Amino acid sequence: QVQLVESGGGLVEPGGSLTLSCQASESPSGFYVLAWYRQAPGKQREHVADISNFGITKYNPSVEGRFTISRENARPTIFLQMDSLKPEDTAVYYCRSIGATDDSWGQGTQVTVSS
């Protein structure tokens, strides 16, 4: 089972930026996707962005153009650069690894956008 550890959450003012990191204990074998999800209070967990081992990215329309997902294969680690943050981006952000035989989640990191 892949172990995932998120970091980088915190409090930021509207319009500000924050970068989240997720370090995986290993790269899943074969085709895999590393993703960010988020869950706001009282709402269902939703997909934010993902990146495959081929480098293909996908974004939730609500964050496209403001968030950027990237990866560093050596460790392996993924990042979520979040710009122009809005109060509605406030949520717990989770990292997820989806492989052929494994589906793992991190513990989550809180992001709060407030003045």
N, C-alpha and C positions, 0 to 999 in steps of 0.2 A: 504494500500500500504506500502510495506517494504521500509524504508528509509536506504540508504547506504552512508557511509562516508569513503572515502579512505584517507590514509596518508602514508608518508614515501618516496615519490618520491624525486628526486634530481639529482645532477650531480655526476657522478662517472667515474673513468678512466677505460679503457679497462682492463679486467681481474679482476676487483673489484667486490664487493658484495653490495647488497642493499636488504632491507626487506620492503615489502609493507604490509599495514594492511587495512582491510575493516571491519568496525563495522556496523552491522545491527541493526535496531531498534527492531526487533523481529524475531523469527524463523517462517518461513512459516509453515502452517499446512500440515500434510501428507508428502508425499515424496517431496523432493526439492533438488536442486543443487545450490551451490554457486560457482561462476566462476570468473576468470580473463580473460579479453579481452584486446587487445591493438590496437591502430591505429597510424601508422606512417604517416608523412606528404605525401599527395598524394596517399595514399594506403587505401584499404578497412580495416575495423575493422576485426580483426581475433581472434579466440579463442586461449588462452594461456594454461589454465589449469582449471580443475574444480574438486569439491569434493561434493559427495552426503551426505545426512544425514546418510547414512549407512557407510560412510567413504571410498567409492570407488573413486579413483582418475583417471583422464585422463589428458594427456598432448599433446600439439602440438609437433610433432617430432622435430621441430627446437629448442625446449627448454628442451626436455627430457634429464635427466642426469645433467642438470645445474640448473633448477628451481625446487622448492619443494613447493607444496601447503599443507597447514595444517589448522586446525580449532580449535577454543576454543568454546565449546558449551555453556558455562555459559553466555556469553555476548550477543549474539553470534558474533564471529569475525573470519574472515579467514585471513591467512597470505600467502604471496608469497615470499619465500626466493629465491633470484636470485644471483647465483654465476657465476664466469667466464663470466662476462658480455661482450658483443660485441657491437661495434658501431651500428650494425643492430638491436639491441634490443631497440634502441632509439624510444620512442613512448609515447603517452598518454595511461596510463593503467587504465582500467575501471573495476569496480566490478559489478557483475550482480547476482541477486537472481531470480531463476526460480522455482516457485511453481505451484501447480495445478490450482490456480486461480490468480496468480500474477506473473508479470515479471517486475522487477525493475532494474534500472541502477543507479550507482553513478555518481558523477560529473567528475571523472577522476583525475589522478595525473601524472605529467610529469616526465618521466625518460629519462635522457640524458647521453649517454655513449660516452665520448670524452676525448682525452688527451689535 
